[in-house]
């Protein structure tokens, strides 16, 4: 009887582990793509699990341990992509660590430039984790790429990351000739949290009337707001893959003020009062501007009224356009934009709404919504055809406009 109980427990544990590790892909992928994706996702989910387990056992905070695990993994893997003739150089721009990538070609050739900000929920990631994308941007667009090692939350919440990215970008624009770069042909780009930073830097340089304008902003499934955690795409794609509804409130809390005790409040939308929510639903979070297919089957969760004290404590940062670009009073006179969204991404709707507002403000905008894409799918180059197609379109845009 004891053996039977043990076998039953093992079967239950095995079933639970399989359920947790399994990450369903959207439709439209081949069996081989699904197999490779699933193999990689097991590792990714274990990376997500280990910091939580470590924090529970008292080895540190979730953010600290997650960053440590990812950093050690990246270092153990070493450089992901080796491109003949492409050179890199780690240096510092105005106090901010950066890595400069230059494609092969004649020495002294003047090229366009791209400032790239990595993703990672504002809490982890580095120039190492963004190395492959930076190299592809450099090689495929024949541009000098500057990847920025900005400070991370929760140790350095908003606006530290924006400050670092702005300082590094302004330095590059001002000293472009030293790197054989045409200052009139420099773009900013980033994915996820990095997409937020690229949009924020574009806004800040406009507002500061910086004398050298950015030519393009390339936003890859960007975070553009954290006021509403119940947009249709967040509800429809709450289980990911990769980015889930449960992860976004954690990232939001860490970046906003570094307080883990407020994660549950963000998850339940208690950080915004009902009256404010009703007001913003008629302005920059107006769901009527979303395509009808985005709203199919959507039922908004019944959240409780917001916490007035919490709203009073965080509203200035939540409504700061350099924190939440979608909330900006004006989006006029900004660089031409390319906005990449993914159909199965919790951030799809806020990216779409930001592109819509940019277009309404008379900016040139190209919107690419990857039909079978999900958050972070761009890191699966060579594995998922959707990632290769999206990168090809993004590269084409940059080459044509920059």
C-alpha atoms as a printed R data frame, in Angstrom:
    type eleno elety resid chain resno       x      y       z
1   ATOM     1    CA   UNK     A     1   0.000  0.000   0.000
2   ATOM     2    CA   UNK     A     2   2.864  2.327   0.814
3   ATOM     3    CA   UNK     A     3   4.385  1.747  -2.629
4   ATOM     4    CA   UNK     A     4   1.070  2.541  -4.308
5   ATOM     5    CA   UNK     A     5   0.826  5.855  -2.438
6   ATOM     6    CA   UNK     A     6   4.377  6.750  -3.439
7   ATOM     7    CA   UNK     A     7   3.635  5.963  -7.088
8   ATOM     8    CA   UNK     A     8   0.453  8.041  -6.974
9   ATOM     9    CA   UNK     A     9   2.319 10.996  -5.467
10  ATOM    10    CA   UNK     A    10   5.080 10.683  -8.081
11  ATOM    11    CA   UNK     A    11   2.475 10.558 -10.851
12  ATOM    12    CA   UNK     A    12   0.779 13.706  -9.520
13  ATOM    13    CA   UNK     A    13   4.091 15.560  -9.155
14  ATOM    14    CA   UNK     A    14   5.161 14.494 -12.648
15  ATOM    15    CA   UNK     A    15   1.848 15.629 -14.126
16  ATOM    16    CA   UNK     A    16   2.068 18.991 -12.339
17  ATOM    17    CA   UNK     A    17   5.667 19.502 -13.483
18  ATOM    18    CA   UNK     A    18   4.754 18.652 -17.054
19  ATOM    19    CA   UNK     A    19   1.818 21.047 -16.960
20  ATOM    20    CA   UNK     A    20   3.955 23.864 -15.545
21  ATOM    21    CA   UNK     A    21   6.865 23.322 -17.952
22  ATOM    22    CA   UNK     A    22   4.658 23.002 -21.028
23  ATOM    23    CA   UNK     A    23   4.326 26.236 -23.010
24  ATOM    24    CA   UNK     A    24   1.831 26.036 -25.873
25  ATOM    25    CA   UNK     A    25   2.799 27.766 -29.103
26  ATOM    26    CA   UNK     A    26   0.247 29.753 -31.116
27  ATOM    27    CA   UNK     A    27  -1.024 28.011 -34.284
28  ATOM    28    CA   UNK     A    28   0.929 28.117 -37.517
29  ATOM    29    CA   UNK     A    29   4.232 26.549 -36.457
30  ATOM    30    CA   UNK     A    30   5.766 23.321 -37.768
31  ATOM    31    CA   UNK     A    31   6.297 20.285 -35.511
32  ATOM    32    CA   UNK     A    32  10.073 20.864 -35.622
33  ATOM    33    CA   UNK     A    33   9.693 24.505 -34.563
34  ATOM    34    CA   UNK     A    34   7.432 23.402 -31.728
35  ATOM    35    CA   UNK     A    35   9.943 20.795 -30.568
36  ATOM    36    CA   UNK     A    36  12.854 23.254 -30.527
37  ATOM    37    CA   UNK     A    37  10.746 25.918 -28.857
38  ATOM    38    CA   UNK     A    38   9.562 23.528 -26.166
39  ATOM    39    CA   UNK     A    39  13.121 22.444 -25.410
40  ATOM    40    CA   UNK     A    40  14.200 26.053 -24.917
41  ATOM    41    CA   UNK     A    41  11.112 26.919 -22.876
42  ATOM    42    CA   UNK     A    42  11.911 24.240 -20.299
43  ATOM    43    CA   UNK     A    43  15.131 26.090 -19.557
44  ATOM    44    CA   UNK     A    44  13.395 29.472 -19.540
45  ATOM    45    CA   UNK     A    45  10.718 28.287 -17.117
46  ATOM    46    CA   UNK     A    46  13.319 26.801 -14.811
47  ATOM    47    CA   UNK     A    47  15.087 30.184 -14.838
48  ATOM    48    CA   UNK     A    48  11.777 31.723 -13.784
49  ATOM    49    CA   UNK     A    49  11.244 29.107 -11.044
50  ATOM    50    CA   UNK     A    50  14.693 29.082  -9.429
51  ATOM    51    CA   UNK     A    51  14.644 32.740  -8.236
52  ATOM    52    CA   UNK     A    52  11.220 32.264  -6.657
53  ATOM    53    CA   UNK     A    53  12.388 29.130  -4.883
54  ATOM    54    CA   UNK     A    54  15.587 30.878  -3.779
55  ATOM    55    CA   UNK     A    55  13.658 33.877  -2.447
56  ATOM    56    CA   UNK     A    56  11.321 31.544  -0.540
57  ATOM    57    CA   UNK     A    57  14.373 29.908   1.059
58  ATOM    58    CA   UNK     A    58  15.819 33.288   2.001
59  ATOM    59    CA   UNK     A    59  18.718 33.519  -0.456
60  ATOM    60    CA   UNK     A    60  17.707 36.991  -1.686
61  ATOM    61    CA   UNK     A    61  14.926 38.817  -3.497
62  ATOM    62    CA   UNK     A    62  13.275 37.467  -6.649
63  ATOM    63    CA   UNK     A    63  14.717 40.332  -8.712
64  ATOM    64    CA   UNK     A    64  18.277 39.819  -7.426
65  ATOM    65    CA   UNK     A    65  18.243 36.059  -7.922
66  ATOM    66    CA   UNK     A    66  16.584 36.246 -11.342
67  ATOM    67    CA   UNK     A    67  19.211 38.690 -12.540
68  ATOM    68    CA   UNK     A    68  21.992 36.501 -11.137
69  ATOM    69    CA   UNK     A    69  20.681 33.343 -12.816
70  ATOM    70    CA   UNK     A    70  20.277 35.046 -16.202
71  ATOM    71    CA   UNK     A    71  23.699 36.704 -15.950
72  ATOM    72    CA   UNK     A    72  25.463 33.440 -15.087
73  ATOM    73    CA   UNK     A    73  23.659 31.654 -17.902
74  ATOM    74    CA   UNK     A    74  24.643 34.283 -20.476
75  ATOM    75    CA   UNK     A    75  28.295 34.169 -19.371
76  ATOM    76    CA   UNK     A    76  28.383 30.366 -19.477
77  ATOM    77    CA   UNK     A    77  26.979 30.336 -22.987
78  ATOM    78    CA   UNK     A    78  29.454 32.952 -24.213
79  ATOM    79    CA   UNK     A    79  28.906 34.911 -27.450
80  ATOM    80    CA   UNK     A    80  25.834 33.628 -29.266
81  ATOM    81    CA   UNK     A    81  26.674 34.833 -32.743
82  ATOM    82    CA   UNK     A    82  30.000 35.223 -34.514
83  ATOM    83    CA   UNK     A    83  29.921 37.381 -37.653
84  ATOM    84    CA   UNK     A    84  33.090 37.679 -39.675
85  ATOM    85    CA   UNK     A    85  34.554 41.179 -39.669
86  ATOM    86    CA   UNK     A    86  32.127 42.560 -37.070
87  ATOM    87    CA   UNK     A    87  33.996 44.217 -34.191
88  ATOM    88    CA   UNK     A    88  32.895 45.150 -30.680
89  ATOM    89    CA   UNK     A    89  34.287 47.553 -28.117
90  ATOM    90    CA   UNK     A    90  33.119 48.053 -24.528
91  ATOM    91    CA   UNK     A    91  33.440 51.651 -23.365
92  ATOM    92    CA   UNK     A    92  31.605 54.373 -21.430
93  ATOM    93    CA   UNK     A    93  29.393 57.205 -22.730
94  ATOM    94    CA   UNK     A    94  28.901 60.009 -20.192
95  ATOM    95    CA   UNK     A    95  29.255 57.596 -17.274
96  ATOM    96    CA   UNK     A    96  27.078 54.869 -18.827
97  ATOM    97    CA   UNK     A    97  28.643 51.539 -19.921
98  ATOM    98    CA   UNK     A    98  27.993 50.709 -23.580
99  ATOM    99    CA   UNK     A    99  29.118 48.194 -26.202
100 ATOM   100    CA   UNK     A   100  29.821 49.459 -29.715
101 ATOM   101    CA   UNK     A   101  29.302 47.137 -32.691
102 ATOM   102    CA   UNK     A   102  30.730 47.969 -36.121
103 ATOM   103    CA   UNK     A   103  30.130 45.897 -39.264
104 ATOM   104    CA   UNK     A   104  32.848 44.784 -41.629
105 ATOM   105    CA   UNK     A   105  33.817 47.225 -44.348
106 ATOM   106    CA   UNK     A   106  36.335 49.866 -45.349
107 ATOM   107    CA   UNK     A   107  38.093 51.535 -42.417
108 ATOM   108    CA   UNK     A   108  36.821 55.074 -41.891
109 ATOM   109    CA   UNK     A   109  33.557 54.463 -43.790
110 ATOM   110    CA   UNK     A   110  30.748 56.716 -42.506
111 ATOM   111    CA   UNK     A   111  27.704 54.683 -41.506
112 ATOM   112    CA   UNK     A   112  24.298 55.210 -39.888
113 ATOM   113    CA   UNK     A   113  23.890 54.432 -36.183
114 ATOM   114    CA   UNK     A   114  21.433 52.635 -33.914
115 ATOM   115    CA   UNK     A   115  21.232 52.986 -30.127
116 ATOM   116    CA   UNK     A   116  19.796 49.752 -28.732
117 ATOM   117    CA   UNK     A   117  18.249 49.202 -25.278
118 ATOM   118    CA   UNK     A   118  17.816 45.570 -24.172
119 ATOM   119    CA   UNK     A   119  14.647 44.128 -22.659
120 ATOM   120    CA   UNK     A   120  14.175 42.356 -19.343
121 ATOM   121    CA   UNK     A   121  11.270 43.896 -17.459
122 ATOM   122    CA   UNK     A   122  13.510 46.760 -16.265
123 ATOM   123    CA   UNK     A   123  14.939 44.302 -13.679
124 ATOM   124    CA   UNK     A   124  17.361 42.052 -15.568
125 ATOM   125    CA   UNK     A   125  19.138 41.695 -18.891
126 ATOM   126    CA   UNK     A   126  22.355 43.287 -20.090
127 ATOM   127    CA   UNK     A   127  24.401 44.071 -23.162
128 ATOM   128    CA   UNK     A   128  25.285 40.359 -23.097
129 ATOM   129    CA   UNK     A   129  21.645 39.226 -23.236
130 ATOM   130    CA   UNK     A   130  21.041 41.638 -26.117
131 ATOM   131    CA   UNK     A   131  24.202 40.625 -27.951
132 ATOM   132    CA   UNK     A   132  22.624 38.553 -30.726
133 ATOM   133    CA   UNK     A   133  19.990 41.143 -31.649
134 ATOM   134    CA   UNK     A   134  22.596 43.932 -31.548
135 ATOM   135    CA   UNK     A   135  24.882 41.972 -33.873
136 ATOM   136    CA   UNK     A   136  22.060 41.235 -36.300
137 ATOM   137    CA   UNK     A   137  21.032 44.903 -36.345
138 ATOM   138    CA   UNK     A   138  24.646 45.908 -36.919
139 ATOM   139    CA   UNK     A   139  25.370 43.403 -39.675
140 ATOM   140    CA   UNK     A   140  22.035 43.359 -41.493
141 ATOM   141    CA   UNK     A   141  21.509 47.137 -41.559
142 ATOM   142    CA   UNK     A   142  25.223 47.980 -41.896
143 ATOM   143    CA   UNK     A   143  25.007 50.368 -38.969
144 ATOM   144    CA   UNK     A   144  27.156 51.133 -35.957
145 ATOM   145    CA   UNK     A   145  25.135 49.854 -32.997
146 ATOM   146    CA   UNK     A   146  25.547 51.156 -29.445
147 ATOM   147    CA   UNK     A   147  24.035 48.813 -26.839
148 ATOM   148    CA   UNK     A   148  23.394 50.519 -23.490
149 ATOM   149    CA   UNK     A   149  24.021 48.932 -20.071
150 ATOM   150    CA   UNK     A   150  21.451 50.984 -18.175
151 ATOM   151    CA   UNK     A   151  20.835 50.639 -14.425
152 ATOM   152    CA   UNK     A   152  18.182 48.157 -13.335
153 ATOM   153    CA   UNK     A   153  15.324 48.095 -10.834
154 ATOM   154    CA   UNK     A   154  14.578 47.539  -8.011
155 ATOM   155    CA   UNK     A   155  17.901 48.985  -6.856
156 ATOM   156    CA   UNK     A   156  17.525 51.775  -9.397
157 ATOM   157    CA   UNK     A   157  13.828 52.347 -10.180
158 ATOM   158    CA   UNK     A   158  12.430 54.965 -12.563
159 ATOM   159    CA   UNK     A   159  13.863 57.300 -13.805
160 ATOM   160    CA   UNK     A   160  17.373 55.781 -13.538
161 ATOM   161    CA   UNK     A   161  17.042 53.657 -16.682
162 ATOM   162    CA   UNK     A   162  15.674 56.534 -18.759
163 ATOM   163    CA   UNK     A   163  18.382 58.856 -17.441
164 ATOM   164    CA   UNK     A   164  21.125 56.419 -18.479
165 ATOM   165    CA   UNK     A   165  19.652 55.760 -21.912
166 ATOM   166    CA   UNK     A   166  19.143 59.473 -22.547
167 ATOM   167    CA   UNK     A   167  22.691 60.350 -21.461
168 ATOM   168    CA   UNK     A   168  24.268 57.641 -23.639
169 ATOM   169    CA   UNK     A   169  22.127 58.586 -26.642
170 ATOM   170    CA   UNK     A   170  22.885 62.298 -26.350
171 ATOM   171    CA   UNK     A   171  26.605 61.522 -26.101
172 ATOM   172    CA   UNK     A   172  26.469 59.361 -29.233
173 ATOM   173    CA   UNK     A   173  24.530 61.990 -31.175
174 ATOM   174    CA   UNK     A   174  26.950 64.712 -30.101
175 ATOM   175    CA   UNK     A   175  30.102 62.700 -30.853
176 ATOM   176    CA   UNK     A   176  28.960 60.643 -33.824
177 ATOM   177    CA   UNK     A   177  31.837 61.803 -36.043
178 ATOM   178    CA   UNK     A   178  34.362 60.210 -33.664
179 ATOM   179    CA   UNK     A   179  32.816 56.834 -34.519
180 ATOM   180    CA   UNK     A   180  32.483 57.521 -38.255
181 ATOM   181    CA   UNK     A   181  28.725 57.785 -37.890
182 ATOM   182    CA   UNK     A   182  26.434 60.266 -39.634
183 ATOM   183    CA   UNK     A   183  24.635 62.067 -36.770
184 ATOM   184    CA   UNK     A   184  21.692 62.788 -39.099
185 ATOM   185    CA   UNK     A   185  21.078 59.037 -39.494
186 ATOM   186    CA   UNK     A   186  20.791 57.668 -35.968
187 ATOM   187    CA   UNK     A   187  17.866 55.561 -34.705
188 ATOM   188    CA   UNK     A   188  16.863 54.354 -31.246
189 ATOM   189    CA   UNK     A   189  15.506 50.857 -30.750
190 ATOM   190    CA   UNK     A   190  14.636 48.395 -28.019
191 ATOM   191    CA   UNK     A   191  12.506 45.385 -27.208
192 ATOM   192    CA   UNK     A   192   9.943 45.130 -24.389
193 ATOM   193    CA   UNK     A   193  11.282 47.325 -21.560
194 ATOM   194    CA   UNK     A   194  13.868 48.539 -24.078
195 ATOM   195    CA   UNK     A   195  11.034 49.562 -26.395
196 ATOM   196    CA   UNK     A   196   9.631 51.656 -23.565
197 ATOM   197    CA   UNK     A   197  13.036 53.291 -23.097
198 ATOM   198    CA   UNK     A   198  13.394 54.014 -26.823
199 ATOM   199    CA   UNK     A   199  10.000 55.747 -26.838
200 ATOM   200    CA   UNK     A   200  10.865 57.638 -23.634
201 ATOM   201    CA   UNK     A   201  14.222 58.834 -24.995
202 ATOM   202    CA   UNK     A   202  12.494 60.055 -28.168
203 ATOM   203    CA   UNK     A   203  10.034 62.048 -26.064
204 ATOM   204    CA   UNK     A   204  12.679 63.446 -23.732
205 ATOM   205    CA   UNK     A   205  15.004 64.632 -26.516
206 ATOM   206    CA   UNK     A   206  12.052 66.326 -28.202
207 ATOM   207    CA   UNK     A   207  10.996 68.000 -24.969
208 ATOM   208    CA   UNK     A   208  14.548 69.146 -24.221
209 ATOM   209    CA   UNK     A   209  14.854 70.457 -27.785
210 ATOM   210    CA   UNK     A   210  18.074 68.588 -28.253
211 ATOM   211    CA   UNK     A   211  19.727 70.106 -31.342
212 ATOM   212    CA   UNK     A   212  20.444 66.794 -33.103
213 ATOM   213    CA   UNK     A   213  17.189 64.912 -33.796
214 ATOM   214    CA   UNK     A   214  16.769 61.153 -33.748
215 ATOM   215    CA   UNK     A   215  15.954 59.864 -37.236
216 ATOM   216    CA   UNK     A   216  13.883 56.771 -36.314
217 ATOM   217    CA   UNK     A   217  12.399 55.017 -33.286
218 ATOM   218    CA   UNK     A   218  12.053 51.244 -33.656
219 ATOM   219    CA   UNK     A   219   9.866 49.823 -30.883
220 ATOM   220    CA   UNK     A   220   9.711 46.034 -30.525
221 ATOM   221    CA   UNK     A   221   6.691 44.846 -28.491
222 ATOM   222    CA   UNK     A   222   7.120 47.859 -26.193
223 ATOM   223    CA   UNK     A   223   5.748 48.518 -22.717
224 ATOM   224    CA   UNK     A   224   3.896 51.829 -23.064
225 ATOM   225    CA   UNK     A   225   1.828 51.951 -19.849
226 ATOM   226    CA   UNK     A   226   1.229 50.208 -16.521
227 ATOM   227    CA   UNK     A   227  -2.014 51.925 -15.547
228 ATOM   228    CA   UNK     A   228  -4.276 49.082 -16.658
229 ATOM   229    CA   UNK     A   229  -3.402 45.402 -16.183
230 ATOM   230    CA   UNK     A   230  -6.636 44.188 -17.768
231 ATOM   231    CA   UNK     A   231  -6.422 45.231 -21.416
232 ATOM   232    CA   UNK     A   232  -7.867 42.607 -23.796
233 ATOM   233    CA   UNK     A   233  -4.469 41.245 -24.813
234 ATOM   234    CA   UNK     A   234  -3.432 40.898 -21.164
235 ATOM   235    CA   UNK     A   235  -6.537 38.854 -20.389
236 ATOM   236    CA   UNK     A   236  -6.478 36.808 -23.596
237 ATOM   237    CA   UNK     A   237  -2.752 36.005 -23.337
238 ATOM   238    CA   UNK     A   238  -2.440 35.826 -19.573
239 ATOM   239    CA   UNK     A   239  -0.564 32.500 -19.711
240 ATOM   240    CA   UNK     A   240   2.114 33.622 -22.166
241 ATOM   241    CA   UNK     A   241   4.190 31.983 -23.512
242 ATOM   242    CA   UNK     A   242   7.211 33.699 -21.876
243 ATOM   243    CA   UNK     A   243   5.535 36.871 -20.584
244 ATOM   244    CA   UNK     A   244   2.482 36.182 -18.425
245 ATOM   245    CA   UNK     A   245  -0.105 38.362 -16.734
246 ATOM   246    CA   UNK     A   246   1.404 37.493 -13.350
247 ATOM   247    CA   UNK     A   247   4.850 38.761 -14.368
248 ATOM   248    CA   UNK     A   248   3.803 42.223 -15.548
249 ATOM   249    CA   UNK     A   249   2.655 43.515 -12.118
250 ATOM   250    CA   UNK     A   250   5.990 42.403 -10.651
251 ATOM   251    CA   UNK     A   251   7.986 44.264 -13.302
252 ATOM   252    CA   UNK     A   252   5.708 47.291 -12.932
253 ATOM   253    CA   UNK     A   253   6.186 47.434  -9.156
254 ATOM   254    CA   UNK     A   254   9.951 46.994  -9.374
255 ATOM   255    CA   UNK     A   255  10.404 49.732 -11.969
256 ATOM   256    CA   UNK     A   256   7.959 52.162 -10.386
257 ATOM   257    CA   UNK     A   257   9.345 52.199  -6.848
258 ATOM   258    CA   UNK     A   258  11.032 48.852  -6.136
259 ATOM   259    CA   UNK     A   259   8.357 47.723  -3.651
260 ATOM   260    CA   UNK     A   260   7.500 44.020  -3.833
261 ATOM   261    CA   UNK     A   261   4.702 44.485  -1.299
262 ATOM   262    CA   UNK     A   262   2.677 46.335  -3.937
263 ATOM   263    CA   UNK     A   263   2.749 43.623  -6.630
264 ATOM   264    CA   UNK     A   264  -0.667 42.239  -5.633
265 ATOM   265    CA   UNK     A   265  -2.164 45.739  -5.805
266 ATOM   266    CA   UNK     A   266  -0.934 46.205  -9.379
267 ATOM   267    CA   UNK     A   267  -2.174 42.741 -10.360
268 ATOM   268    CA   UNK     A   268  -5.655 43.629  -9.102
269 ATOM   269    CA   UNK     A   269  -5.589 47.130 -10.652
270 ATOM   270    CA   UNK     A   270  -5.907 48.698  -7.204
271 ATOM   271    CA   UNK     A   271  -3.195 51.233  -8.038
272 ATOM   272    CA   UNK     A   272  -5.675 53.271 -10.141
273 ATOM   273    CA   UNK     A   273  -8.963 54.604  -8.826
274 ATOM   274    CA   UNK     A   274 -12.246 53.912 -10.575
275 ATOM   275    CA   UNK     A   275 -12.770 57.562 -11.560
276 ATOM   276    CA   UNK     A   276  -9.314 57.789 -13.116
277 ATOM   277    CA   UNK     A   277  -9.808 54.467 -14.908
278 ATOM   278    CA   UNK     A   278 -13.069 55.737 -16.413
279 ATOM   279    CA   UNK     A   279 -11.349 58.921 -17.547
280 ATOM   280    CA   UNK     A   280  -8.361 57.275 -19.233
281 ATOM   281    CA   UNK     A   281 -10.637 54.705 -20.913
282 ATOM   282    CA   UNK     A   282 -11.961 57.611 -22.995
283 ATOM   283    CA   UNK     A   283  -8.540 58.990 -23.882
284 ATOM   284    CA   UNK     A   284  -5.254 57.109 -24.335
285 ATOM   285    CA   UNK     A   285  -6.699 53.728 -23.230
286 ATOM   286    CA   UNK     A   286  -9.776 53.924 -25.420
287 ATOM   287    CA   UNK     A   287 -10.452 50.312 -26.443
288 ATOM   288    CA   UNK     A   288 -12.699 51.468 -29.281
289 ATOM   289    CA   UNK     A   289  -9.498 52.257 -31.189
290 ATOM   290    CA   UNK     A   290  -8.468 48.603 -31.176
291 ATOM   291    CA   UNK     A   291  -9.361 46.348 -34.125
292 ATOM   292    CA   UNK     A   292 -12.548 44.360 -33.604
293 ATOM   293    CA   UNK     A   293 -10.666 41.067 -33.741
294 ATOM   294    CA   UNK     A   294  -8.611 42.143 -30.717
295 ATOM   295    CA   UNK     A   295 -11.815 42.392 -28.677
296 ATOM   296    CA   UNK     A   296 -13.333 39.023 -29.623
297 ATOM   297    CA   UNK     A   297 -14.263 37.040 -26.521
298 ATOM   298    CA   UNK     A   298 -12.938 39.728 -24.189
299 ATOM   299    CA   UNK     A   299 -14.644 40.110 -20.825
300 ATOM   300    CA   UNK     A   300 -13.117 42.639 -18.501
301 ATOM   301    CA   UNK     A   301 -12.419 41.233 -15.014
302 ATOM   302    CA   UNK     A   302 -14.454 42.729 -12.194
303 ATOM   303    CA   UNK     A   303 -11.762 44.475 -10.181
304 ATOM   304    CA   UNK     A   304 -12.434 46.271  -6.880
305 ATOM   305    CA   UNK     A   305 -12.254 50.038  -6.556
306 ATOM   306    CA   UNK     A   306  -8.757 51.452  -6.555
307 ATOM   307    CA   UNK     A   307  -6.856 52.429  -3.434
308 ATOM   308    CA   UNK     A   308  -6.945 56.231  -3.116
309 ATOM   309    CA   UNK     A   309  -3.784 56.364  -0.976
310 ATOM   310    CA   UNK     A   310  -1.824 54.123  -3.332
311 ATOM   311    CA   UNK     A   311  -2.957 56.134  -6.349
312 ATOM   312    CA   UNK     A   312  -1.881 59.365  -4.649
313 ATOM   313    CA   UNK     A   313   1.529 57.834  -3.942
314 ATOM   314    CA   UNK     A   314   2.255 56.594  -7.477
315 ATOM   315    CA   UNK     A   315   0.215 58.762  -9.859
316 ATOM   316    CA   UNK     A   316   2.983 61.253 -10.680
317 ATOM   317    CA   UNK     A   317   5.233 58.452 -11.884
318 ATOM   318    CA   UNK     A   318   2.469 56.429 -13.555
319 ATOM   319    CA   UNK     A   319   1.401 59.479 -15.573
320 ATOM   320    CA   UNK     A   320   4.955 60.581 -16.373
321 ATOM   321    CA   UNK     A   321   5.359 60.201 -20.159
322 ATOM   322    CA   UNK     A   322   8.967 59.049 -19.733
323 ATOM   323    CA   UNK     A   323   7.620 56.182 -17.618
324 ATOM   324    CA   UNK     A   324   4.442 55.535 -19.615
325 ATOM   325    CA   UNK     A   325   4.827 57.046 -23.114
326 ATOM   326    CA   UNK     A   326   1.195 56.316 -23.960
327 ATOM   327    CA   UNK     A   327   0.102 58.914 -21.371
328 ATOM   328    CA   UNK     A   328   1.981 61.840 -22.981
329 ATOM   329    CA   UNK     A   329  -0.160 64.948 -23.491
330 ATOM   330    CA   UNK     A   330   1.343 65.379 -26.945
331 ATOM   331    CA   UNK     A   331   3.022 62.935 -29.304
332 ATOM   332    CA   UNK     A   332   3.645 65.485 -32.029
333 ATOM   333    CA   UNK     A   333   6.994 66.068 -33.731
334 ATOM   334    CA   UNK     A   334   8.509 62.709 -32.882
335 ATOM   335    CA   UNK     A   335  10.835 60.539 -35.007
336 ATOM   336    CA   UNK     A   336   9.307 58.293 -37.634
337 ATOM   337    CA   UNK     A   337   8.303 55.074 -35.881
338 ATOM   338    CA   UNK     A   338   8.282 51.365 -36.560
339 ATOM   339    CA   UNK     A   339   6.167 49.517 -33.971
340 ATOM   340    CA   UNK     A   340   6.290 45.716 -33.840
341 ATOM   341    CA   UNK     A   341   3.510 44.001 -31.898
342 ATOM   342    CA   UNK     A   342   2.678 40.315 -31.507
343 ATOM   343    CA   UNK     A   343  -0.810 38.851 -31.630
344 ATOM   344    CA   UNK     A   344  -0.290 36.542 -28.625
345 ATOM   345    CA   UNK     A   345   1.532 39.088 -26.456
346 ATOM   346    CA   UNK     A   346  -0.019 40.631 -23.303
347 ATOM   347    CA   UNK     A   347   1.506 43.947 -24.481
348 ATOM   348    CA   UNK     A   348  -0.085 43.832 -27.942
349 ATOM   349    CA   UNK     A   349  -2.849 46.348 -27.236
350 ATOM   350    CA   UNK     A   350  -0.741 49.048 -25.594
351 ATOM   351    CA   UNK     A   351   1.744 48.839 -28.467
352 ATOM   352    CA   UNK     A   352  -1.095 49.160 -30.974
353 ATOM   353    CA   UNK     A   353  -2.638 52.092 -29.089
354 ATOM   354    CA   UNK     A   354   0.723 53.855 -28.968
355 ATOM   355    CA   UNK     A   355   1.194 53.431 -32.711
356 ATOM   356    CA   UNK     A   356  -2.340 54.770 -33.215
357 ATOM   357    CA   UNK     A   357  -1.680 57.853 -31.087
358 ATOM   358    CA   UNK     A   358   1.607 58.493 -32.899
359 ATOM   359    CA   UNK     A   359  -0.220 58.366 -36.217
360 ATOM   360    CA   UNK     A   360  -3.010 60.639 -34.949
361 ATOM   361    CA   UNK     A   361  -0.303 63.144 -33.989
362 ATOM   362    CA   UNK     A   362   0.793 63.280 -37.663
363 ATOM   363    CA   UNK     A   363   3.945 61.187 -37.251
364 ATOM   364    CA   UNK     A   364   4.991 58.636 -39.861
365 ATOM   365    CA   UNK     A   365   4.255 55.178 -38.422
366 ATOM   366    CA   UNK     A   366   4.726 51.623 -39.681
367 ATOM   367    CA   UNK     A   367   2.881 49.017 -37.603
368 ATOM   368    CA   UNK     A   368   3.731 45.334 -37.976
369 ATOM   369    CA   UNK     A   369   1.598 42.894 -35.978
370 ATOM   370    CA   UNK     A   370   3.065 39.378 -36.071
371 ATOM   371    CA   UNK     A   371   0.023 37.164 -36.495
372 ATOM   372    CA   UNK     A   372   1.516 34.137 -34.736
373 ATOM   373    CA   UNK     A   373   4.002 36.067 -32.601
374 ATOM   374    CA   UNK     A   374   4.225 36.262 -28.821
375 ATOM   375    CA   UNK     A   375   6.259 38.333 -26.401
376 ATOM   376    CA   UNK     A   376   9.962 37.695 -26.877
377 ATOM   377    CA   UNK     A   377   9.520 35.636 -30.045
378 ATOM   378    CA   UNK     A   378  12.223 37.746 -31.697
379 ATOM   379    CA   UNK     A   379  14.827 35.862 -29.644
380 ATOM   380    CA   UNK     A   380  13.959 32.617 -31.452
381 ATOM   381    CA   UNK     A   381  15.657 33.513 -34.735
382 ATOM   382    CA   UNK     A   382  16.379 30.435 -36.819
383 ATOM   383    CA   UNK     A   383  13.863 28.418 -34.803
384 ATOM   384    CA   UNK     A   384  10.538 30.155 -35.390
385 ATOM   385    CA   UNK     A   385   9.829 31.397 -38.948
386 ATOM   386    CA   UNK     A   386   7.643 34.172 -37.505
387 ATOM   387    CA   UNK     A   387  10.737 35.639 -35.816
388 ATOM   388    CA   UNK     A   388  12.777 35.518 -39.019
389 ATOM   389    CA   UNK     A   389   9.960 37.177 -41.020
390 ATOM   390    CA   UNK     A   390   9.508 39.940 -38.442
391 ATOM   391    CA   UNK     A   391  13.234 40.691 -38.277
392 ATOM   392    CA   UNK     A   392  13.433 40.777 -42.083
393 ATOM   393    CA   UNK     A   393  10.642 43.361 -42.204
394 ATOM   394    CA   UNK     A   394  12.231 45.437 -39.443
395 ATOM   395    CA   UNK     A   395  15.642 45.326 -41.167
396 ATOM   396    CA   UNK     A   396  14.052 46.337 -44.480
397 ATOM   397    CA   UNK     A   397  12.425 49.333 -42.788
398 ATOM   398    CA   UNK     A   398  15.673 50.488 -41.186
399 ATOM   399    CA   UNK     A   399  17.706 50.088 -44.376
400 ATOM   400    CA   UNK     A   400  15.143 52.039 -46.399
401 ATOM   401    CA   UNK     A   401  14.660 54.877 -43.892
402 ATOM   402    CA   UNK     A   402  18.059 55.229 -42.256
